[in-house]
Amino acid sequence: MQRMIQTAKRAGMPRDQLERFLSFGYVPQPRQMLFHAACREADRVQLSIGYGGARGGAKTHGVFAQVALDDCQRREGLKFLFLRKVQKAAREAINDLRRKVLYACPHKYKEQSGIIEFTTDSQIILGHFNYENDIDKYLGLEYDGIAIEEATQLTKSKRDDILTCLRTSRNDWRPRDYNTTNPGGVGHQWFKHTFVEPYRRGEETDTRFIPSTVYDNKMVNTDYRKNLEKLVGWKRKAWLGGDWDVAAGQFFSNWNYEAIVREPISIAPHQIVWAAMDYGFTHPTVVYLFTEFDGKIIIVDEFRARKQLVSENAHEIISMFRRHGVELWRLETFVAGKDVFAQRGSADGKTIADQYEDAGITLTPANDDRVNGWAELLKLFGDADHDREPQIEISTNCGYLIECIPTLQHNPNKPEDVLKTNANEEGDGGDDEADAARYGAMAYSSFHAAGSFETGIPYAN
């Protein structure tokens, strides 16, 4: 008992929370304690809390216990929405969960309406969704808290919609949302961006993420754990390891955040540098600055903007280079997709490349062979399973690229190619960043083939 109390204290759980759980027969495991402590932190600051990352981590059990045994017991009249994806025998599953968690907690379960009522007059509304539009039936209502199971089964827009219901007129309670899930699903990217990336960077402000795997759950069935350990490929990485950089159909299944992403570097005067652009207007224009060090490509920095004039882009691109002590004359080359060299019917007959030339930037047509370009990046990312070190590193300056690469999928009609995707109306998503990185990687390959690193072909010439 003393050891458990010390573990709870280290996790940040207040004494009354642990005592309340134990009084109802619920003994939280160490990883669950971290989640429960974050939920109490939400009393002081507005927080969204993510929990999970792999199968079998006891996240559903922990979240239900938090809502039912802590939140709904220490405040009177709370209304909590517990939202789950509809599955076969959904009511049977929630009944099993209720019996396991609430066996020592007085409550009334109204099965037909899906409401659990407590003696504190607090209640849990058991909500379900099969299709995204099912979320709409909850809109306009008011909840003091919302728990979303399998959160990545919702798009960001639908999750944003349901969070509009998170409000209260009480002065003794701060609304909060709890979100559990595994990697994968239509909402994989927003969950990763919202919870996982701030956690990785150590920069959590209004979110908290508590990762968990089957190895954090001492109560799990041994056979279930062994079945997860038998998985291979992306399923093993995602469902056993809780790897947020993999997903079903992922093209770059060898992407390894820890091995590839690095802190920004300083470019020495003797290092070669080059740049690559994927142009867009409604879609983003993306530019990367590259260098080589110790036999590796390093993507140093990122420019990304949309709906800007060429002159505005050029000014910001040059400023980005200069932050690293790089003037245009130092560039071995600055490649761009071939669409910038096509006539677009402008009044003066100038191409986009001509307009960049007027702004001081000379562009060269990139090698836009998609299949060989993706194969080149695939090779550069290495393969941890076969002890092949990555031959490319990406600076943390390049946040959009780091977010983009793991999302790219195989084209089902041409598996050796990446499925083409476009940014949405707000400019989010899409594959523009990967295209620019591909152009830069192919330029490097051409340099090596021509031996131009040694001869040095000045950009200004």
C-alpha positions as a printed NumPy array, in Angstrom:
array([[  0.   ,   0.   ,   0.   ],
       [  2.787,   2.441,   0.913],
       [  4.485,   1.787,  -2.423],
       [  1.265,   2.513,  -4.303],
       [  0.774,   5.758,  -2.355],
       [  4.305,   6.872,  -3.262],
       [  3.743,   6.017,  -6.937],
       [  0.514,   8.019,  -6.951],
       [  2.257,  10.957,  -5.274],
       [  5.058,  10.934,  -7.857],
       [  2.447,  10.866, -10.642],
       [  0.822,  13.986,  -9.187],
       [ -2.404,  12.454,  -7.898],
       [ -3.887,  14.271,  -4.89 ],
       [ -4.56 ,  12.117,  -1.826],
       [ -8.345,  12.453,  -1.939],
       [ -8.436,  11.173,  -5.52 ],
       [ -6.543,   7.986,  -4.686],
       [ -8.617,   7.437,  -1.528],
       [-11.827,   7.839,  -3.484],
       [-10.717,   5.316,  -6.113],
       [ -9.694,   2.783,  -3.48 ],
       [-12.968,   3.229,  -1.617],
       [-14.781,   2.068,  -4.752],
       [-12.433,  -0.867,  -5.294],
       [-10.555,   0.648,  -8.233],
       [ -6.764,   0.319,  -8.013],
       [ -5.134,   2.447, -10.73 ],
       [ -1.964,   1.225, -12.385],
       [  1.065,   3.574, -12.672],
       [  0.271,   4.746, -16.212],
       [ -3.368,   5.322, -15.289],
       [ -2.174,   7.383, -12.34 ],
       [ -0.486,   9.813, -14.742],
       [ -3.761,  10.19 , -16.605],
       [ -5.754,  10.729, -13.404],
       [ -3.257,  13.358, -12.235],
       [ -3.652,  15.222, -15.548],
       [ -7.434,  15.182, -15.076],
       [ -7.063,  16.862, -11.697],
       [ -4.665,  19.384, -13.232],
       [ -7.596,  20.332, -15.496],
       [ -9.255,  21.793, -12.39 ],
       [ -6.663,  24.591, -12.478],
       [ -6.096,  25.185, -16.2  ],
       [ -8.135,  24.53 , -19.354],
       [ -6.871,  21.217, -20.718],
       [ -7.586,  18.635, -23.391],
       [ -6.158,  15.279, -22.384],
       [ -5.096,  12.486, -24.737],
       [ -4.464,   8.98 , -23.449],
       [ -3.343,   5.83 , -25.199],
       [ -1.388,   5.034, -28.326],
       [ -1.52 ,   1.239, -28.488],
       [ -3.988,  -1.542, -27.894],
       [ -4.439,  -3.134, -24.511],
       [ -3.214,  -0.169, -22.445],
       [ -6.273,  -0.097, -20.135],
       [ -7.189,   3.369, -21.363],
       [-10.96 ,   2.782, -21.594],
       [-11.014,   1.382, -18.068],
       [ -9.007,   4.36 , -16.781],
       [-11.109,   7.028, -18.487],
       [-14.408,   5.513, -17.403],
       [-13.134,   5.249, -13.821],
       [-12.021,   8.887, -13.901],
       [-15.384,  10.139, -15.064],
       [-17.539,   7.869, -12.928],
       [-15.543,   7.441,  -9.707],
       [-13.822,  10.801,  -9.415],
       [-15.407,  13.572, -11.48 ],
       [-19.025,  12.551, -10.934],
       [-18.508,  11.811,  -7.23 ],
       [-16.759,  15.004,  -6.134],
       [-19.162,  17.412,  -7.856],
       [-22.947,  17.391,  -7.735],
       [-25.009,  17.644, -10.878],
       [-22.275,  17.116, -13.481],
       [-23.311,  15.984, -16.962],
       [-20.619,  14.03 , -18.807],
       [-20.879,  12.753, -22.389],
       [-19.047,   9.447, -22.878],
       [-18.858,   9.088, -26.65 ],
       [-17.949,   5.794, -28.315],
       [-17.746,   4.38 , -31.825],
       [-20.614,   1.949, -32.463],
       [-19.453,  -1.653, -32.659],
       [-21.116,  -5.04 , -32.443],
       [-22.54 ,  -5.661, -28.987],
       [-21.788,  -2.064, -27.982],
       [-24.327,  -2.086, -25.166],
       [-22.981,  -5.395, -23.906],
       [-19.461,  -3.932, -23.871],
       [-20.492,  -0.85 , -21.885],
       [-22.464,  -3.062, -19.501],
       [-19.345,  -5.16 , -18.871],
       [-17.319,  -2.01 , -18.26 ],
       [-19.969,  -0.629, -15.905],
       [-20.015,  -3.838, -13.87 ],
       [-16.218,  -3.926, -13.568],
       [-15.769,  -0.294, -12.581],
       [-18.972,   0.561, -10.727],
       [-19.628,  -2.634,  -8.766],
       [-18.988,  -0.817,  -5.46 ],
       [-20.357,   2.578,  -6.515],
       [-24.098,   3.203,  -6.023],
       [-25.666,   4.13 ,  -9.35 ],
       [-28.708,   3.634, -11.548],
       [-28.315,   2.499, -15.158],
       [-31.086,   3.417, -17.595],
       [-30.237,   1.067, -20.427],
       [-32.845,   2.295, -22.891],
       [-31.751,   5.928, -22.707],
       [-28.075,   5.106, -22.113],
       [-27.758,   7.169, -18.924],
       [-25.884,   6.307, -15.718],
       [-27.054,   8.311, -12.702],
       [-25.225,   8.688,  -9.385],
       [-26.379,   9.662,  -5.906],
       [-24.609,  13.013,  -6.388],
       [-27.163,  13.801,  -9.135],
       [-24.274,  13.668, -11.63 ],
       [-24.778,  11.583, -14.738],
       [-22.974,  10.01 , -17.672],
       [-24.716,  10.086, -21.037],
       [-23.482,   7.174, -23.13 ],
       [-23.265,   8.522, -26.67 ],
       [-22.513,   6.553, -29.817],
       [-21.595,   7.32 , -33.397],
       [-21.352,   5.09 , -36.418],
       [-21.095,   7.73 , -39.118],
       [-19.616,  11.184, -38.617],
       [-22.987,  12.865, -39.067],
       [-24.226,  11.013, -35.984],
       [-22.271,  13.599, -33.985],
       [-24.762,  16.246, -35.071],
       [-27.495,  14.94 , -32.765],
       [-25.447,  16.07 , -29.748],
       [-24.759,  19.564, -31.046],
       [-26.505,  22.412, -29.262],
       [-26.512,  20.52 , -25.964],
       [-24.33 ,  21.404, -23.   ],
       [-21.906,  19.07 , -21.234],
       [-19.563,  19.717, -18.324],
       [-17.138,  17.174, -19.731],
       [-16.747,  15.007, -22.831],
       [-14.822,  11.736, -23.121],
       [-14.241,  10.527, -26.69 ],
       [-13.305,   6.893, -27.138],
       [-11.511,   6.023, -30.407],
       [-11.044,   9.717, -31.091],
       [ -9.196,   9.133, -34.37 ],
       [-12.413,   7.766, -35.863],
       [-13.528,  11.404, -36.081],
       [-12.198,  14.042, -38.451],
       [-10.862,  17.225, -36.907],
       [-13.933,  19.175, -38.028],
       [-16.343,  16.776, -36.296],
       [-14.257,  16.711, -33.154],
       [-14.247,  20.524, -33.205],
       [-18.037,  20.436, -33.623],
       [-18.623,  18.244, -30.577],
       [-16.291,  20.366, -28.448],
       [-18.628,  23.338, -28.985],
       [-20.89 ,  21.486, -26.533],
       [-18.212,  21.652, -23.852],
       [-19.389,  24.526, -21.683],
       [-20.781,  25.159, -18.221],
       [-22.34 ,  27.922, -16.166],
       [-20.904,  26.469, -12.945],
       [-18.253,  28.281, -10.929],
       [-16.949,  25.131,  -9.196],
       [-15.968,  23.203, -12.322],
       [-13.757,  23.72 , -15.367],
       [-14.938,  21.904, -18.52 ],
       [-12.504,  19.394, -19.983],
       [-12.288,  16.661, -22.615],
       [-10.607,  13.264, -22.461],
       [ -9.563,  11.557, -25.71 ],
       [ -8.392,   7.958, -26.112],
       [ -7.396,   6.094, -29.244],
       [ -4.835,   4.012, -31.132],
       [ -2.762,   5.195, -34.11 ],
       [ -4.616,   5.09 , -37.427],
       [ -8.034,   6.218, -38.573],
       [ -9.323,   9.289, -40.321],
       [ -8.339,  11.494, -37.388],
       [ -4.796,  10.15 , -36.996],
       [ -3.13 ,  13.39 , -38.033],
       [ -5.124,  15.848, -35.927],
       [ -4.638,  13.666, -32.833],
       [ -0.914,  13.402, -33.48 ],
       [ -0.624,  17.137, -34.12 ],
       [ -2.773,  18.112, -31.118],
       [ -1.441,  15.737, -28.484],
       [  1.59 ,  13.706, -29.531],
       [  3.811,  16.374, -31.085],
       [  3.613,  18.867, -28.168],
       [  4.362,  15.94 , -25.82 ],
       [  7.4  ,  14.942, -27.885],
       [  8.739,  18.497, -27.909],
       [  8.133,  19.009, -24.204],
       [  5.949,  22.005, -25.074],
       [  2.514,  21.046, -23.751],
       [  0.433,  24.097, -22.871],
       [ -3.307,  23.405, -23.151],
       [ -2.938,  19.65 , -23.778],
       [ -1.558,  16.639, -21.931],
       [ -0.704,  13.301, -23.542],
       [ -0.183,  10.079, -21.603],
       [  1.165,   7.307, -23.866],
       [  0.368,   3.727, -22.919],
       [  0.918,   0.266, -24.373],
       [ -0.078,  -3.246, -23.457],
       [  3.076,  -3.434, -21.305],
       [  1.625,  -0.737, -19.038],
       [ -1.357,  -2.954, -18.263],
       [ -0.497,  -5.666, -15.751],
       [ -4.084,  -6.92 , -15.796],
       [ -4.176,  -7.74 , -19.505],
       [ -4.734, -11.284, -20.666],
       [ -1.382, -12.906, -21.516],
       [ -2.726, -14.442, -24.714],
       [ -3.93 , -11.027, -25.894],
       [ -0.45 ,  -9.579, -25.394],
       [  1.122, -12.507, -27.249],
       [ -1.266, -11.987, -30.166],
       [ -0.15 ,  -8.358, -30.415],
       [  3.486,  -9.466, -30.323],
       [  2.861, -11.75 , -33.323],
       [  1.807,  -8.834, -35.51 ],
       [  4.129,  -7.598, -38.247],
       [  4.601,  -4.4  , -40.249],
       [  2.617,  -1.273, -39.479],
       [  0.157,  -3.13 , -37.249],
       [  2.933,  -4.226, -34.91 ],
       [  4.399,  -0.724, -34.765],
       [  1.036,   0.956, -34.204],
       [ -0.966,  -1.53 , -32.128],
       [  1.86 ,  -2.987, -30.031],
       [  4.342,  -0.115, -29.911],
       [  1.964,   2.841, -30.159],
       [  4.042,   4.368, -32.974],
       [  2.285,   7.519, -34.241],
       [  4.54 ,   7.716, -37.28 ],
       [  2.971,   4.679, -38.945],
       [ -0.459,   3.949, -40.344],
       [ -2.18 ,   1.449, -42.632],
       [ -1.054,   1.859, -46.224],
       [  1.813,   4.114, -45.204],
       [  4.325,   4.609, -48.011],
       [  7.306,   5.475, -45.813],
       [  6.878,   2.663, -43.301],
       [ 10.596,   3.051, -42.513],
       [ 10.07 ,   6.598, -41.218],
       [ 11.768,   6.862, -37.81 ],
       [ 11.229,  10.197, -36.073],
       [ 13.913,   9.652, -33.444],
       [ 16.57 ,   8.72 , -36.013],
       [ 15.741,  11.307, -38.689],
       [ 14.582,  14.471, -36.911],
       [ 17.307,  16.589, -35.313],
       [ 17.847,  19.984, -33.76 ],
       [ 18.784,  22.835, -36.159],
       [ 22.404,  23.065, -37.231],
       [ 24.696,  25.884, -38.287],
       [ 25.924,  25.785, -41.886],
       [ 29.693,  26.205, -42.196],
       [ 31.119,  28.373, -45.009],
       [ 32.626,  25.354, -46.775],
       [ 29.423,  23.273, -46.861],
       [ 27.546,  22.922, -50.122],
       [ 23.967,  24.163, -50.122],
       [ 21.054,  23.877, -52.523],
       [ 17.297,  24.479, -52.491],
       [ 14.086,  23.028, -53.88 ],
       [ 10.606,  24.448, -54.422],
       [  7.127,  23.093, -54.979],
       [  5.09 ,  26.057, -56.204],
       [  1.468,  26.81 , -55.415],
       [ -0.902,  29.674, -54.865],
       [ -4.129,  28.198, -53.504],
       [ -1.988,  25.258, -52.487],
       [  1.122,  26.175, -50.495],
       [  4.442,  27.167, -51.999],
       [  7.077,  25.156, -50.153],
       [ 10.857,  25.678, -50.233],
       [ 13.599,  23.721, -48.463],
       [ 17.223,  24.637, -47.867],
       [ 19.552,  21.621, -48.048],
       [ 23.153,  20.959, -47.116],
       [ 25.407,  17.922, -46.826],
       [ 27.402,  16.956, -43.764],
       [ 29.361,  13.787, -43.058],
       [ 27.846,  12.053, -46.063],
       [ 24.25 ,  12.846, -45.128],
       [ 21.682,  15.186, -46.627],
       [ 20.357,  17.657, -44.07 ],
       [ 17.149,  19.58 , -44.691],
       [ 17.955,  22.728, -42.767],
       [ 14.897,  24.974, -42.945],
       [ 11.439,  25.349, -44.41 ],
       [  9.469,  28.119, -46.075],
       [  5.735,  27.597, -46.551],
       [  3.111,  30.136, -47.6  ],
       [ -0.044,  30.322, -49.681],
       [ -1.947,  33.02 , -51.545],
       [  1.076,  35.314, -51.677],
       [  2.582,  37.118, -54.64 ],
       [  5.842,  35.801, -56.079],
       [  7.62 ,  38.954, -54.905],
       [  6.449,  38.351, -51.318],
       [  7.528,  34.716, -51.431],
       [ 10.915,  35.599, -52.893],
       [ 11.618,  38.14 , -50.151],
       [ 10.776,  35.635, -47.402],
       [ 12.698,  32.801, -49.07 ],
       [ 15.844,  34.924, -49.338],
       [ 15.402,  35.965, -45.694],
       [ 15.147,  32.306, -44.72 ],
       [ 18.422,  31.545, -46.503],
       [ 20.149,  34.51 , -44.86 ],
       [ 19.15 ,  33.301, -41.389],
       [ 21.626,  30.53 , -42.07 ],
       [ 24.303,  32.748, -43.592],
       [ 23.47 ,  31.61 , -47.119],
       [ 23.385,  34.079, -50.001],
       [ 21.886,  33.096, -53.335],
       [ 25.295,  32.889, -55.024],
       [ 26.246,  29.996, -52.729],
       [ 23.481,  27.693, -53.95 ],
       [ 24.628,  24.838, -56.171],
       [ 21.153,  24.94 , -57.685],
       [ 17.589,  25.909, -56.861],
       [ 15.242,  23.373, -58.446],
       [ 11.485,  23.697, -58.85 ],
       [  8.635,  21.657, -60.28 ],
       [  8.27 ,  22.024, -64.025],
       [  4.89 ,  23.756, -63.743],
       [  6.645,  27.02 , -62.829],
       [  8.246,  27.065, -66.291],
       [  4.933,  26.681, -68.153],
       [  3.163,  29.633, -69.711],
       [  0.085,  30.504, -67.644],
       [ -1.52 ,  33.106, -69.861],
       [ -0.273,  36.07 , -67.864],
       [ -0.729,  39.495, -69.456],
       [  3.008,  39.965, -69.922],
       [  3.638,  36.39 , -71.062],
       [  5.936,  35.641, -68.151],
       [  6.105,  32.291, -66.432],
       [  6.258,  31.897, -62.656],
       [  9.973,  31.15 , -63.094],
       [ 10.374,  34.451, -64.962],
       [  8.709,  36.274, -62.077],
       [ 11.093,  34.663, -59.587],
       [ 13.997,  35.615, -61.872],
       [ 12.824,  39.234, -61.692],
       [ 12.9  ,  38.911, -57.894],
       [ 16.502,  37.661, -57.99 ],
       [ 15.926,  33.882, -57.763],
       [ 16.977,  31.689, -60.675],
       [ 15.071,  28.411, -60.794],
       [ 16.062,  25.203, -62.601],
       [ 13.635,  22.44 , -63.637],
       [ 13.601,  19.65 , -61.065],
       [ 13.706,  15.968, -61.882],
       [ 10.03 ,  15.254, -61.245],
       [ 10.134,  11.491, -61.811],
       [  7.738,  10.508, -59.049],
       [  8.488,   6.807, -58.786],
       [ 12.278,   7.185, -58.723],
       [ 11.996,  10.256, -56.494],
       [  9.973,   8.447, -53.846],
       [ 12.325,   5.477, -54.11 ],
       [ 15.259,   7.817, -53.46 ],
       [ 13.625,   9.208, -50.31 ],
       [ 12.685,   5.699, -49.208],
       [ 16.354,   4.694, -49.473],
       [ 17.558,   7.821, -47.684],
       [ 15.271,   7.173, -44.684],
       [ 17.15 ,   3.924, -43.982],
       [ 15.692,   0.784, -42.442],
       [ 16.046,   0.076, -38.734],
       [ 14.775,  -3.491, -39.208],
       [ 17.804,  -4.208, -41.408],
       [ 20.338,  -2.021, -39.552],
       [ 20.523,   0.591, -42.311],
       [ 21.162,   4.048, -40.911],
       [ 19.222,   6.99 , -42.388],
       [ 21.226,   9.034, -44.892],
       [ 19.067,  12.104, -44.403],
       [ 18.252,  14.272, -41.389],
       [ 15.46 ,  16.816, -41.09 ],
       [ 15.692,  19.842, -38.829],
       [ 12.918,  20.564, -36.364],
       [ 12.569,  23.837, -38.307],
       [ 10.731,  21.785, -40.933],
       [  7.55 ,  21.083, -38.978],
       [  5.247,  20.769, -41.968],
       [  7.499,  18.213, -43.671],
       [  7.874,  16.184, -40.472],
       [  4.085,  16.104, -40.2  ],
       [  3.587,  15.306, -43.891],
       [  5.968,  12.388, -44.519],
       [  4.328,   9.78 , -42.217],
       [  0.873,  10.497, -43.689],
       [  1.741,   9.617, -47.297],
       [ -0.039,   6.541, -48.618],
       [  0.621,   4.087, -51.431],
       [ -1.351,   4.775, -54.606],
       [ -3.571,   1.654, -54.768],
       [ -3.457,   1.739, -58.579],
       [  0.333,   2.194, -58.679],
       [  1.86 ,   0.988, -55.409],
       [  5.354,   2.27 , -56.215],
       [  3.938,   5.808, -56.302],
       [  2.55 ,   7.969, -53.491],
       [ -1.162,   8.702, -53.568],
       [ -1.57 ,  12.343, -54.613],
       [ -3.338,  14.466, -51.99 ],
       [ -4.149,  18.162, -51.931],
       [ -4.273,  20.638, -49.08 ],
       [ -7.749,  21.527, -47.838],
       [ -9.403,  24.943, -48.138],
       [ -7.478,  26.192, -45.102],
       [ -4.187,  25.055, -46.636],
       [ -3.703,  22.153, -44.217],
       [ -2.541,  18.707, -45.262],
       [ -1.563,  17.751, -48.786],
       [  1.754,  16.49 , -50.139],
       [  3.42 ,  19.724, -51.285],
       [  6.133,  19.452, -48.627],
       [  7.035,  15.927, -49.702],
       [  7.196,  16.983, -53.353],
       [  9.697,  19.738, -52.544],
       [ 11.795,  17.316, -50.459],
       [ 11.69 ,  14.816, -53.337],
       [ 12.978,  17.427, -55.785],
       [ 15.846,  18.249, -53.431],
       [ 16.76 ,  14.601, -52.935],
       [ 16.838,  13.987, -56.685],
       [ 19.018,  17.079, -57.173],
       [ 21.506,  15.626, -54.676],
       [ 21.477,  12.309, -56.534],
       [ 22.233,  14.142, -59.792],
       [ 25.088,  16.061, -58.144],
       [ 26.72 ,  12.838, -57.064],
       [ 26.312,  11.287, -60.487],
       [ 27.898,  14.342, -62.153],
       [ 30.588,  14.838, -59.512],
       [ 29.637,  18.525, -59.306],
       [ 30.19 ,  18.669, -55.54 ],
       [ 33.889,  18.581, -56.199],
       [ 33.876,  21.016, -59.118],
       [ 31.422,  23.401, -57.5  ],
       [ 28.995,  24.966, -59.987],
       [ 28.278,  28.454, -58.623],
       [ 24.582,  29.4  , -58.562],
       [ 25.319,  32.924, -59.783],
       [ 26.949,  31.62 , -62.954]])
